[in-house]
Amino acid sequence: MNTDDNRPKVVAGFVATVLLTSFVAATYGFGFYLFAQLVTDMRKDLGFDYTVVGTITAAGQLGFLLFALLGTWLSTRIGGGQVVIGSVALCGLCLVLLPVSNSILFIGILLTIMGGTAASVYVPLVEIVGRVIDYRHRGKVLGLVSSGTSYGVFVNSLLVPSFVQNDNWRGLWYAVGFGTLMVTAVATFTFHRLGLFRSENESTPDTADPGTTDNEGMPHNTSARAGWRMVLVRWVVIVWTMKFLNGFACMPFQNYLSPYLREGLGFDIDFAAQVWGAIGVIGMFAGFAVGWLSDRIGVRASLVMCYALFFISAVLLVVAPIGFLPMVSGVLFALAFYPIYGLVPAYVSKSASGAAATVIFGVTNVTQGIGGIVGNYTAGFLKNITGDFMWYYLVVAVTAVILGALTLQLPREGSAESAIGRKPTAPEIGKEAAQSVG
C-alpha cells in the first residue's frame, strides 16, 4: 500500500489521539484536581469546612463508579463516540455552572457529576482507539491518553496563580469550562467526519463480524453479549483483579504521599511540593514513552517493568525515607503510575474489540474505583491504629509483587489464547498470513 493511501488514516489517528488526550485532561485534570487547588480560596469565600470537602470527595468516587457502569451500558447501545462526546460536554457544562452558585450543595452535586464524567469518557476509549489506530500503535496512543491528567493539572498550575491573586477563582472555572465546551464542539465535528458516531458494523463492515481478525490475525467477537460473557474467561478476570489492586495501591499512594512526607517524615512543604512537581512533569511524558516501549516489547513486559518500579518506590518510603530518596521514590512512582493506566486498556484493545472491549474495560473502571475506596479506607485505618503511614506503603510494596505475578499469568496480547470468540484453526491462521503477505 502506498504512503499516500495511508496518509488520511495517519492524520485521522493523530487528530483522534489529540482529542482523546484533551478529553482526559478536561475530565480528570479539571474538576476535582482544580477543586483541590482552589479549595482554600473557595472555603474562605463560601464558608464550608473540611468535613464538606471529604463528603464531596467521597461523593465523587461514588459518581465515578455509577458513571462507569452507566457509560458501559450506554456505549453498547448508542455507541462509544456518542458517550465520549456527551460526557465531555456534560463536564464542560458543569465547569461553567459551578461558579454561578454560592450553594456548596449545588457545587458538590456538580463535582460529583464531573467525577462521573471522568469514568464515562474513559470507558469507550478502547473501542474508539481500536477503530482509528493501527494495532502496532495502540500502546503509545493509550499511554499518551492516560497522561492526559498530567496535562490538565499542568494547565491548572499555569492558570491558578493569576486568577487567585486577583481573587477570581470563579473566573478560572469559567475559563476551563468554556475551553472544554469549545474542544467538545471541534470534537463533535471531527468524530462525525471520522464516522465514529456510526456503529462499528456500519463504519467497518469487514471487521465487525464476530469471526473477524485483528492485525495479529486473531479473531474477535465484538458484541456486547460476548463482553459480558468474559466473566468466564481467565485473562479477563485477571485484568479485572489487577485493576482492583491498581486502585487499591496506586490511588492511596498518591493521596497520602504529601501527608506522609510532611507529618510522618518531617519534610517541609517546599520539599513535598517539589516531589509533587516532579511527579506531574514526569507524568506528562511517561505514559507515551512506556506505551511506545510496549508496542515493541509487549504490554505484559512493560507492565512487569512498571510494577517493579512501583515496588522499589514503595520500599524506599518504608526502609529509607531519608535525604533525597523520597524524591527518587516520587520519580519512580510517576514512571510507573501514569503508564499503568494506559497499558491495561492497551492490552484490552489488542485482545478484544468493539462493544465486547467496551464492556471488559468498563468493568475494569468499576473494579478500580472500588479498589480505590478500599485502599483509601485501609490506609486511614492503618494510620489510626499504628500512628504511621509507613505500614500502608509496606502493603503497597506487597501488592506490587502480587500485581507483577498476575501480569505474568496473562497470555500474550492478540494471541489465540487471549482473543475473544472462536480460536482460529491452523488453516485460518495460514490464510490470514497469506493475505497479509499478499
Order of alpha helices (4+ residues) and beta strands (2+ residues): alpha-alpha-alpha-alpha-alpha-alpha-alpha-alpha-alpha-alpha-beta-beta-alpha-alpha-alpha-alpha-alpha-alpha-alpha-alpha
